[in-house]
Amino acid sequence: MSLKIRAVLASMLLALSIGPISSVQAAKRLTIPDPDWTGGVVTCRTIQYVLENEMGYKVKSVAIPGGPGVWEGIRAGDLFYNCETWPSYNPSKEKYLSEYGGDGSLTHLGATGIIGETAYWVPRYVVEGDSSRGIPASAPDLDSFTDLNKYKHMFKSLESGDRGNLIGCPVAAWLCEDQKRLDRLGVDFYAQALGSETAHWAEMLAKYKRGEPFIAYAWAPHWIHAALDLVEVELPESEAWPDDITFKYANPDLVKEHPEVVQLIKNHRLTNEQQAGMIYEIDVKKRDVEDVVEKWMEANQAIWRKWVP
């Protein structure tokens, strides 16, 4: 089934299940798509908390896969807004948002504060040591990839032989090209792909617990940054992944109907660190999403009260 057909079907199903926009304009009720990744859920729930506890709104989240169906549902007025969108994964932005050359049928509401970063990382104790654990700095001047070769003996593994070992992108289908990148940079390291995210994070956690030096592919925001204190190893611009500046958007008709909600969404900001901490509680400690968000909001009123219009 084509993406276009799926988008139309998704919009039709939403219209049948929740009714047209006009039926909710009089009441303070909003319907939004429920993200299918934990970080997006956290972002949406922090906005929802303020809407429901401070502004008298009721928010209904509809489970719908991220992609063209969400964009079309918001354009059609079946959904109000999307609270976290990653531009690199959403070509639909170029169809609907004037900021990206689109027709302006949807309204851009600004950045979320979440910045998607993909990079290679080492534990902070590799560069600075950790006196509390009795770990000396094994690579005290490691700053960029140009410094790696002189420390390759510190990062060796059984798989890498005499070369250093990089815990590379875990899934081959992601086409991260770690080995090609290393070779282009003249870095004498072997890119080890562990085959799954589970194995990837488990390897990093195990080495960190033992206080061993390692360098690994990772991205942010992610719970791994709440679990481990990691430092990014700088890549040259030509080889680095571009940052993903995530944003929010809404249906322009609903912007007119609920300006106070729009202002809240524009004011709302989360940092990578704040989101990662909540992701850790949900994905690793297996706590309930609503409980984690509620506890965070209760502990951080000084942050979120600035969002309220």
Helices and strands as residue ranges (DSSP letters): H 3-18, H 22-25, E 29-34, H 38-54, E 58-63, H 68-75, E 81-85, G 87-89, H 93-96, G 98-100, E 107-123, H 124-128, G 131-133, G 145-147, G 149-155, E 164-167, G 172-174, H 178-185, E 189-192, H 197-210, E 215-220, H 224-227, E 230-233, E 244-250, H 252-257, H 259-267, H 272-279, I 280-284, H 289-299, H 301-304
